[in-house]
Amino acid sequence: MSDTFDVIVIGGGPGGYVCAIRAAQLGLKAACIESRGALGGTCTNVGCIPSKALLQSSHLFDEANHAFAAHGIKVGKVEIDLATMMARKNDVVKQTTAGIEYLLKKNKVTYIKGFGRIAKTARDAHQVAVKGPDGNETNYTTKYVVLATGSDVTPLPGVTIDEKQVVSSTGALVLSKVPASMIVIGAGVIGLEMGSVWRRLGTEVTVVEFLDVILPPMDGEVRKQMQRILEKQGMKFKLGQKVTSAKPGKDGVAVTIEPAKGGAGETLSAEVVLVAIGRRPFIAGAGLEAAGVKISNRGFVEADENYQTNIEGIFAIGDVIGGQMLAHKAEDEGVACAEILAGQPSHINYDAIAGVVYTWPEVAGIGKTEEQLKDAGIAYNVGKFPFTANGRARANGDTEGFAKILADAKTDRVLGCHIVGPAAGDLIMEVAVAMEFGASSEDIARTCHAHPQLGETVKEAALAADKRALHI
């Protein structure tokens, strides 16, 4: 194996492996370094993929317990085989990681197993040292280095994660039994998704959040609606509360909280505590300080519009540069970065990247929220349509939520869309395409949508932006 490359990508997550593949497609000799022993990064191994597998399994269990009867389906006592559920989740992960490794091989990307760091830098060549599984270090030379090392769990002062009683999202994916109770610290995407998994399987879930709202920074109306829905499902919330400690014991974990704005505290207890307050860039040991790469005061790698750091030939993408810490955002940055390295023009429209919460119903948002438009002083029209008025949603028995489109009051250009409802993450992609092409709400409204489909809700929301919705 040659030790010289055009581009070496450090990190085999969604941004990293996609960047390496695209670089190879464009004729660059590419290598991808990954220390985990399996490709796909956090997303595939301990994030997006395993959590969605458990969300799907737990959703089916919940449906069997609570929704089948209304459809005329009679079942006996429905029981959980958690071991089989976990085995299925693990199998999904293995299939996905194996698929990524195949893609690297297919595209002639060299896959290097080990922990990579920048060892030396020069104007036209950089040296990357890789410590392999055997402990030995090998040096590789490359013209370009792309940092795609991703992110790690953000710790909470006063709380020690042992991945047994006090767990991160990683530990919450491998619990050996269904806990009687769980306290989730953090009402963001990860906390609500994992809280939903265990709530459906029978756990009493209480969510503690420092802010006064859940799902920041999503649209305010979406946040309020989703909290009502989750409370109706049985999830409890304690908002505006600061966690000061979590002490494991024989009878569970004692969690002390106090009002974020000051006041008397209280102690809660649960069998398991999940810490889900966010993620931070993972750059430890990557040799960035020695290489002179600038890091922001929040720990992110600083990069320009072409993803190049202050050091010529060293680039960075994905979670390590901040912004929306999403797998699909990292993928697009990987593609754009590779195309720039190959001398092609490339760009990303960051205003058209959707964020999705895979609870049920799902939550999806893209573009500006009403709060952002108001703060910016932009005049806009609102079109909203509820799933209760959608024929397919009624037929499916999934009528919670709404679709909302925000359009510029002068030009009618779509500025944002926010959906709470069944398959919201799929439905919002129609709006993503519309926004990418600069479409108006009239464009969506004039597009013929198949009937009966959930997507008609998006069309009706677009019609409502002009106060001419047809089915409400």
C-alpha positions, -999 to +999 in steps of 0.1 A: +000+000+000+014+034-010+018+059+018+011+090-004-023+104-012-040+134-027-064+136+002-066+119+036-099+122+055-095+118+093-128+104+104-151+078+088-185+092+098-212+105+073-191+136+064-158+118+063-165+087+042-187+106+018-160+132+013-135+104+006-158+087-019-166+119-038-129+128-039-122+094-054-150+098-079-133+130-091-100+112-097-082+120-064-063+093-046-081+092-013-078+075+021-102+075+050-089+070+086-113+057+113-104+046+148-137+030+158-130-003+140-163+003+120-172+030+096-201+053+098-191+073+128-214+081+157-244+083+134-243+047+122-228+030+152-243+047+183-266+074+170-290+079+141-292+043+128-295+023+161-318+048+176-341+047+146-342+009+147-353+011+184-378+039+176-393+017+149-395-014+171-409+005+201-434+023+178-448-011+166-450-023+202-469+009+212-492+005+182-500-031+191-508-021+226-529+010+220-539+014+183-547-020+169-581-024+185-594+007+167-585-009+134-604-041+144-573-061+151-576-082+182-544-094+199-536-111+231-511-098+257-483-081+238-449-088+254-414-074+249-385-095+239-358-069+246-329-091+237-344-098+202-352-061+198-316-052+206-302-080+184-322-066+155-309-031+162-273-045+162-279-063+129-291-031+113-259-014+124-237-042+111-254-042+077-250-005+074-213-004+085-205-033+061-223-014+033-201+017+039-169-004+038-181-019+005-187+016-009-151+026+000-137-005-017-160+000-047-147+036-051-111+026-045-108+046-013-081+033+010-096+025+044-070+029+072-080+016+106-065+035+135-064+069+152-051+097+129-034+129+138-016+156+119+021+150+125+037+176+102+025+204+079+042+219+049+030+241+020+024+213-005+024+182+018+011+172+052+020+141+072-006+122+090+004+097+116-020+067+123-018+046+155-031+013+144-050-014+165-016-030+172-003+002+188+022+009+160+023+042+143+025+046+105+030+079+086+012+089+054+018+119+032-010+139+015-016+171-003-048+177+015-061+168+050-098+169+057-108+168+094-141+150+099-137+138+134-173+145+145-186+152+180-189+136+214-214+138+243-213+171+261-207+164+298-228+180+326-210+194+356-218+175+388-230+144+369-207+114+362-217+091+333-211+055+341-232+041+312-250+019+337-273+040+359-263+073+345-260+069+308-253+089+276-272+083+244-248+055+238-257+037+270-294+043+265-291+022+233-279-009+251-299-011+284-303-048+293-338-044+307-366-019+305-362+005+335-392+013+357-383+050+355-360+073+337-350+109+341-339+125+308-317+156+313-323+177+282-354+182+261-336+183+227-338+159+199-317+131+215-335+133+248-370+132+234-362+104+209-346+081+234-372+091+260-399+081+236-383+047+230-383+037+267-416+054+274-433+032+248-417+001+263-431+009+297-407+032+314-420+062+334-401+091+317-395+126+332-377+152+311-357+179+329-348+209+308-328+241+317-348+263+293-385+270+296-392+252+263-385+219+246-368+214+213-349+247+210-345+264+186-375+250+167-406+271+158-425+281+189-458+268+178-442+235+170-426+233+205-459+239+223-478+214+202-452+187+206-450+192+243-488+187+246-486+156+224-458+140+244-475+148+277-507+131+264-485+101+256-474+100+292-441+119+292-436+143+321-417+176+318-399+198+344-389+229+324-367+258+336-348+235+359-311+232+365-297+198+374-270+202+401-261+165+408-270+129+401-259+103+426-263+066+419-273+043+447-288+008+453-323+022+449-316+042+417-303+076+410-310+107+431-312+138+409-312+172+426-327+201+406-334+238+412-351+265+393-328+279+366-338+314+377-332+307+414-354+292+441-358+262+463-346+229+449-360+194+450-347+158+446-361+134+420-353+097+417-352+072+389-338+038+380-318+053+351-307+088+342-300+098+306-277+128+300-287+144+267-277+181+268-260+181+234-228+173+217-194+190+214-167+188+187-142+159+191-107+171+182-087+157+211-054+141+200-058+152+163-027+173+165-045+205+156-027+227+182+007+217+171-003+222+135-014+257+143-051+252+133-073+278+148-100+267+173-129+289+184-135+297+221-163+271+219-140+244+207-149+243+170-124+242+142-125+275+123-129+272+085-137+295+057-165+292+030-144+266+012-139+246+044-102+254+046-087+262+080-061+289+085-035+263+075-032+259+037-042+223+027-060+215+059-098+215+057-126+207+081-163+196+077-192+184+098-197+187+135-162+199+142-169+232+124-203+237+141-236+249+126-263+223+125-248+192+139-266+168+115-253+138+096-269+150+063-253+185+067-219+168+072-225+146+041-232+176+019-201+194+033-181+163+025-193+164-011-187+202-014-153+200+001-142+171-022-154+190-052-135+221-042-103+201-037-108+188-073-110+223-086-148+224-091-172+250-079-195+238-051-218+253-025-244+244+001-276+263+008-277+262+046-311+278+046-325+246+030-313+220+055-341+203+073-339+192+110-361+162+120-371+147+154-381+110+150-406+108+177-442+099+168-456+121+155-424+134+139-412+170+140-395+186+111-384+222+104-366+240+076-356+276+070-367+304+092-391+301+122-417+327+129-396+340+158-366+345+135-387+364+109-402+386+136-368+394+150-354+402+116-384+425+108-394+405+077-430+406+067-444+372+060-476+352+054-485+321+074-503+291+059-513+263+083-533+231+078-540+204+104-537+167+099-572+162+113-585+176+080-564+153+058-582+122+046-552+099+046-542+109+081-578+101+092-577+068+074-543+060+091-555+071+125-526+096+127-542+130+130-520+148+155-502+179+143-501+204+114-480+217+085-471+254+084-455+273+056-440+308+060-438+329+028-424+363+021-453+388+022-439+406-009-424+379-031-443+348-018-410+330-017-410+302+008-389+312+038-396+282+061-418+252+068-426+235+101-444+202+105-456+182+135-472+150+122-469+116+107-439+112+084-430+149+089-394+142+080-404+128+046-430+154+039-407+184+045-383+173+017-408+186-009-404+220+007-366+216+008-365+211-030-389+241-034-366+263-013-335+251-031-351+263-064-364+296-049-400+285-052-431+304-039-459+290-018-480+294-050-457+270-068-463+244-042-501+252-041-503+248-079-485+214-080-510+186-082-506+162-052-518+126-053-549+119-033-553+106-006-518+114+007-503+130+037-485+154+013-518+171+006-513+187+040-483+206+027-502+217-004-531+229+017-507+249+040-493+265+008-529+274-002-536+287+032-506+312+029-529+329+004-560+323+026-575+299+001-572+264+017-598+241+002-604+215+028-608+235+060 
